[in-house]
Amino acid sequence: MKQTTVVKFGTDGWRGIIADDFTYENVRVACRAIAHYVLQHENAAAGVCIGYDTRFGSKSFAGVAAEVLSKAGIPVFLSSKITPTPELSFAVRERGAAGGIMITSSHNPAEWNGVKYKASYGGAGKPSIIASIEGYLTEPLGDASTPGVIEEVDFAPTYVAALESFVDLKAIKESGYRFLIDTMYGAGRGYIAGIFTRAGIPFVEMRNELNPLFPGIHPEPILPHIAATQKQIVADGCDAAFITDGDADRIGAVDEHGNVVDAHKIFAILLEWLLHRKGWSGDVTRAFNTTKMLDRIAAKYGRTLHEHGIGFKYVCDLMLEKNILIGGEESGGVGIAKHLPERDGLLNSLLLANVMADEKKTLGKLVASLQAEYGEHQYGRVDMHIDEELKQSAIQRARAGISDFAGLEVERVETLDGIKFFLRNPECDGKPNAAETWLLLRASGTEPLLRVYCESCSLESVQKVLAAAETFVLQGTKR
């Protein structure tokens, strides 16, 4: 008899509340479905790599996952210690494994945990793979006549060696810059610190202890969760702060003055450096909610830019299909194809240090140079936790047609992923090479949440448009 389950794989795996729906039995359900997929569609004899983060119970849940696959006859390479997600992805590809399972809930609050599936190419499973896994969720799975061997493995040495060979550690050391490393109690703890220690690069580390409660924060490298980082960098006199999320695949940053450097500017800094300094070949991809400064940089160097839906799966798909140099998303996930078709917050932290060394500029000066050449681009986001009825009302009213926001005329609308309004902004008309002003409304498909994004030529303009958008959304309550 088929079983019913609350497990549902989204674009980046399944997540749930620990002890509510994220239970041992539901982890078994998810992993049986993955085992079915591997047995039917991959070289199961190549084995599956399993890693886990710093969350409550992650190691134990990883052990349960290993048992499920072993009973199905699939060999398992089980991490011997806490594992960043990009390290797990690297291990899958480096070992030629059939796939990987990562026990993590990434940047979610402490009460959450999850299961991510990584495909044999070392990146997120394509939609077709995830759909196939979901198709097996209610299917029973018998035990194999011979269990797969479970081997404990340390995935770190080869991954760290790859990171060290990808960047110029000598140049970073000789730059004389000092760095603040904030791992937000997550799986990236000790990685950059270890690399910098061996290379003789000065640094300070914060929130590097093991604490699955993530005290006072969500392990997401954005405000308000990095307010402590802003204070610490000024107190310690560092030239840049690099922040990684709970499973270390996303990056955040703070400059030497304590200013947050958002993910858009991190992406832009890396892109400019890769094209100007490295001269590497390949196209550029960006999600629908990311800065259009990337378009200007790509155009300057004659590179094709692919705009796609929101989610790193689209970046991964393009990297597997085309010659892509770099791709990324608004939430701090940036991938470089020469490394992996995967986000890697640890690599990107090291690369930012490399850019600073090569350009002989602090992080704040890199941002200023970027804005001076390509025009001022400022960005903001508001997450509106509203009920489903209000969320749907806002989207329907937006689709029906809006003439203006904050008195700014709507010039055109795009609907690739959400509803994006391009606004005529007189303030920007008076600035050289000013950013376009756009506003994006995007409803979550799984939560009572509406995300509102805006880019414009000044922070004041961004705040004004976001406030007008919030008012528009909440108008649905006045009936």
BELJOFEN-V446260 format. One line per field, one symbol per residue. burial: b if it has 24 or more other C-alpha atoms within 12 Angstrom, else e. A space follows every 50 residues. Layout:
BEGIN
burial->???
END
This chain:
BEGIN
burial->eeeeeebbbbbbbbbbbbeeebbbebbbbbbbbbbbbbbeebebbbbbbb bbbbbbbbbbbbbbbbbbbbbbbbbbbbbbbbbbbbbbbbbbbbbbbbbb bbbbbbbbbbbbbbbbbbbbbbbbbbbebbebbbebbbbebeeeeeebbb eeeebbeebbebbbeebbbeebbebbbbbbbbbbbbbbbbbbbbbbeeee bbbbbbbbeebbbbeebbbbbbbebbbbbbebbbebbbbbbbbbbbbbbb bbbbbbbbbbbbbbbbbbbbbbbbbeeeeebbbbbbbbbbbbbbbbbbee bebbbbbbbbbbbbbbbbbbeebbbbbbbbbbbbbbbbbbbbbbbbbbbb bbbbbbbbbebbbbbbbeebbeebbbbbbbbbbbebeeebbbbbbeebee ebebbbebebeebbeebbbbbbbbbeebeeeeebbbbbbbbbbbeeeebb bbbbbbbbeebbbbbbbbbbebbbeeeee
END
